[in-house]
Amino acid sequence: MLYIDTPRWPAHGRFWSHLISDVSPAELHAFAEMIGAPRRGFERDHYDVPAERVQTAIWLGARMASSKEIVDRLNAAGLRRPRHLSRSTTTK
């Protein structure tokens, strides 16, 4: 299943939502392509989606969820990739 939260995250003069899959990254990438979200919008475990694409995502089957539910579903599916675990572990 795909989930999207309310567009409340400001950046670049717009508001953004988070789009996730609780099934697989492949499902997430395929769905993001269907709604016209560019691959550069992918960040570790979710896509940042501009507010104007949210209704399209819902129309195509994504469910609205709270931001907390998004994180909970990623964790439950084993798909959460926190930023601190994604950084390089090399030392200077």
C-alpha positions as CSV (number, residue, x, y, z in Angstrom):
1,M,0.0,0.0,0.0
2,L,1.1,3.6,-0.6
3,Y,0.7,6.4,1.8
4,I,1.0,10.2,1.6
5,D,0.9,12.8,4.3
6,T,-0.6,16.3,4.3
7,P,1.6,18.8,2.4
8,R,3.0,20.8,5.3
9,W,6.8,20.8,4.7
10,P,7.9,24.1,3.1
11,A,10.8,24.3,0.6
12,H,11.5,26.0,-2.6
13,G,8.4,28.2,-2.4
14,R,6.0,25.2,-2.1
15,F,4.6,22.8,0.4
16,W,5.6,19.1,0.2
17,S,4.3,15.7,1.3
18,H,6.0,12.4,2.0
19,L,5.0,9.4,-0.2
20,I,5.9,5.9,1.0
21,S,5.3,2.3,0.3
22,D,5.0,-0.3,3.1
23,V,5.6,-3.1,0.5
24,S,8.8,-2.3,-1.3
25,P,11.0,0.4,-2.8
26,A,10.1,-0.9,-6.3
27,E,6.4,-0.3,-5.6
28,L,7.3,3.2,-4.4
29,H,9.4,4.1,-7.5
30,A,6.8,2.8,-9.9
31,F,4.0,4.8,-8.2
32,A,6.1,8.0,-8.1
33,E,6.7,7.6,-11.8
34,M,3.0,7.3,-12.4
35,I,2.3,10.6,-10.6
36,G,5.2,12.4,-12.3
37,A,7.5,12.7,-9.3
38,P,11.1,12.9,-10.5
39,R,13.6,10.4,-9.2
40,R,15.5,13.2,-7.6
41,G,12.6,13.5,-5.1
42,F,13.5,10.2,-3.6
43,E,15.2,10.5,-0.2
44,R,16.3,7.2,1.4
45,D,12.8,5.7,2.1
46,H,10.3,8.2,0.7
47,Y,9.6,10.7,-2.1
48,D,9.1,14.3,-1.4
49,V,6.0,15.2,-3.5
50,P,4.7,18.7,-4.1
51,A,1.3,19.7,-2.9
52,E,-0.1,19.9,-6.4
53,R,0.5,16.1,-7.0
54,V,-1.2,14.9,-3.8
55,Q,-4.7,14.6,-5.2
56,T,-3.3,12.7,-8.2
57,A,-1.6,10.3,-5.8
58,I,-4.8,9.8,-3.8
59,W,-6.9,9.3,-7.0
60,L,-4.4,6.6,-8.1
61,G,-4.7,4.8,-4.8
62,A,-2.4,6.3,-2.2
63,R,-4.0,6.7,1.3
64,M,-3.7,9.8,3.4
65,A,-1.8,9.2,6.6
66,S,-0.4,11.3,9.4
67,S,3.4,11.9,9.4
68,K,3.6,9.7,12.5
69,E,1.8,6.9,10.7
70,I,4.1,7.2,7.7
71,V,7.2,6.6,10.0
72,D,5.4,3.8,11.9
73,R,4.5,2.0,8.7
74,L,8.0,2.3,7.3
75,N,9.4,0.9,10.6
76,A,6.9,-2.0,10.7
77,A,7.7,-2.9,7.1
78,G,11.5,-2.8,7.8
79,L,11.9,-0.1,5.2
80,R,12.8,2.9,7.3
81,R,16.2,4.4,6.4
82,P,17.0,7.1,9.0
83,R,19.4,9.8,7.9
84,H,22.0,8.9,10.6
85,L,22.2,5.4,9.2
86,S,22.5,6.6,5.6
87,R,25.6,8.7,6.1
88,S,29.1,7.5,5.4
89,T,30.8,5.9,8.4
90,T,34.3,6.9,7.2
91,T,36.3,9.1,9.6
92,K,38.6,12.0,8.6
